[in-house]
Amino acid sequence: MTRLGMLTPSSNTVLEPMTYAMLAGGTASAHFSRFKVTEIALTDASLGQFSDAPILAAAELLAHARCDVIAWNGTSASWLGFDRDEELVAKIKAATGISAATCVLGYRDLFRALEARRIGLVTPYTGDVQERIAANWGRNGFICPSERHCGLADNFSFAEVDEPTIERMIREAAPGCDAVAIVCTNMRGARVAAHLERELGIPILDSVAVTLWAALKAAGAPTASYAPWGRIFTV
């Protein structure tokens, strides 16, 4: 059994049950460690939630479970910059001796593997956070020609956006894009993504699924059996 350690925002209620659902019947298990994240905004207080100390303390607890990989199951590097997660992966490895992965670096790897350059961006976030994500991705060659967001900042509230709303947002963001990214690990996008990508004919990348893919890859574990949750698991 491959043990996947997941670093989790404290107010998140979606990613754990969704990850368990995706892993059902497979050969990997997921184990979670939380640190404080209650708001997504561009204020100093909100950005400070993603400082190294609490994240590395949570990673150390996962190391006690002898996990095969430790993954940051959050999307903060979408607006903070890919370099933040590159540094985090190195620091987790140095502190625990365990390989690490992140959701946002998983997105980057998948966009490149899928040759997706025009990304429809779907999030629950506020407009300024959305703009920061689009700017960061654009600097790295991933253009966001269309987007939909909910205007929310309270992390707990993201889980209350229902699946029909997410489906509508995806449909509205998809035209003219190579892929759609649902960027938030506390948004109920995984089930919607799995059926809509077959209908729309483009990859729909949900953050929880992307983190699972990235963690399995980092652990050297097979992914093909999870293909019913999206074509990313065949990459």
N, C-alpha and C positions, 0 to 999 in steps of 0.2 A: 504494500500500500504506500503510495506517494503521499507525504504529508505537506500540505500547502498552508503556510502561515500567511494570514491576511491582516494588515494594519488597517484599522477601520475608524472612520469618524464617529465620535461618541454618540451623536444624535441620529445616526443612520439606522433605519429599520428595514430597508429593502435588501441590501446586498447579501446579508447572511442567509435568509430563507431562499433567495433566488439562487445563490451559489450552491446551497444544498440541493435544490431542485435539479440544477444542471448536472451535479455530480452523482445523482441517484443511479445506482447500479454500476457505477464505474469503479476504477481502481485507484482513486485518489480521495483523500479526505481533506476538509478545510478546517482551520483552527484560527480563531480571531482574537486580536488584541486591540483595545480601543485607546485613543487619546482624544483630548478635548477639541471638538470642532462643533460649533453651534450656529455659525453664521458665515455666509459667503458674501463678501463685500471687499472693496478696495481700501477700507480704512486701515490704519496702523494696527488697531486691535484685532481685526479679522485676519489680516495678513500674518500677524504674530502667532496665530494658532499653528502655523506650519514651520515653526522654528525646529531646529534639530533635536534639542534635548528630549522633549516628550515623545517624539517619534522613535528615537533610538532606545529610550527606556521601554517603550511598548515592544520594539523589536527584540530586545533582550529577553522579555518574557516568552516570546514565541520560540526563541532559541532553546529555552528550557524544555520545550516539547520536541526538540530535535527535528524540527521541520526541515524538509529538503530544500525549500526556497521560502523567502519572505517577500511578500508583494505588498506594495502600497496601493490599496484599493480605494483611491481617491483621485481627483482630477485637478488638483491645485496647480500643477505645472502647466496646465493649459493656459492659465493667465500669468503665472509667474515665470514661465520660460522652460523649455526642455532641459536646459542646463541644470535647473534645480533638481530634477529627478535623476539626471546623470550623476550629480554629486551625491544625492541621497543613496543611490544604489551602491556607490563606492564606500560610503560611510557605514552602511549596514553590513556590508561584507567585511570591512575592517573591524567592526565592533563585535560581530558574532561569528565570523568565519563561514557564514552561510550565503549562498548566492541570492541575489535580490532581483526583483522586477517591479515595474510600475504600470499602472493603467495608461498613462500618457505616453510613455516610451513604447508601450504596446501599440497604441494608435499609430505612432510614427512608423513603426516597423510594418504594420499592416497596410497603411496607405502606400508605402513603397512597394510591398509585395504585390498588392492588388493594382498597382499603377493608377491609383486614385489621386487626382490632383485638384478636382473641383468637389468640395465637400459641403453638403448641406448640414448646417449646424443647428441642432435642437437641444435646448437646455431649459431648466427652470429658472435661470439666473436673471439678474437685473441687466439693463441695457449696457451699462458701462463695463460690467464683467464680460458680457458677450462681445463687445467691441475689442476688449483686450485679448480675448481668445483668438478672434479672427485676425488681429494684427500679429500675434505671436505665430500662429500657424502660417500666415501669409509670408512672413520672413523666412520660413522654412520650406516654402514651395507648395503649401497646401492652401489654395484659395477658397474662401467661403462666399460664393456668389449669392447664396440665399440662406436665410436663418429664421428660426422661430424661437422665442423665449417667453417665459411666464412672468418675469418681473419680480421674482421672489428672492429674499435674502436669508430667511430663517431656514436653516438646514433641515429641521424636522418637517417643515411644510412641503418639501420637495416630494416626499413619499405620498402626499395626499393628492398629487396630480394623477388623475385616473387614466386608465389605458385608452379609452376612446379619445381623450384629449391628446395624448401622446401620438396616437395613430394619425389624428388630423394634422398635427404639427409636422410629422414625418412626410405625409403626403404633400403638404404645402411647400416643404423645403426641398423635395426630391427633384423636381423638374430641372433638367440641364446639368445635373450633378453626376459625378462618377460614383459617389457613395453618400450616405447620410450617417452622421455621428450623433448619437444621443449621449451628450457629455454630462454625466452626473451619476455617481454610483448609488444615489438614493432616489432614483427615478425608475418607475416600473416599465422599463422599455424592453426587457429581454424577450418576453413572449410576443410582444407586438413586432419587434424586429424580425424574429424568426419567421413569421408568416408573411410579413409585408415584403421582405426582400425577394421572396419567390414570386410575388405578384408584380412588383415594380421592376424586377430584373436588374437591380443594383444591390451591392452589399449595404446592409443596415447594421452599423456597428454600435452595439450597446456597451456602455462602460463596464458593467459587471461581467459580461461575456468577454470583453477585451482583456480585463484583468485576469480572468481565469485562463484564457489562452496564453497570455504572457507568462503566468506562473507555471503552467504546465510545460511550456517551452523551456523556461529557465531551469526547470527540474529535470529536463530530458525525458519527460513522460509523453506518451502518445496522446494525440488530440482527436483523431478521426472519429472516435465513437461518440463525440459530442456534436457531430455535424447537424443533427436535428435542431440545434440551437443557433445555427448560422453557418454560412460558408467559410467564415474565418477559421473554423476548426479543421478545414481541409487544406489550409495554407501551410 
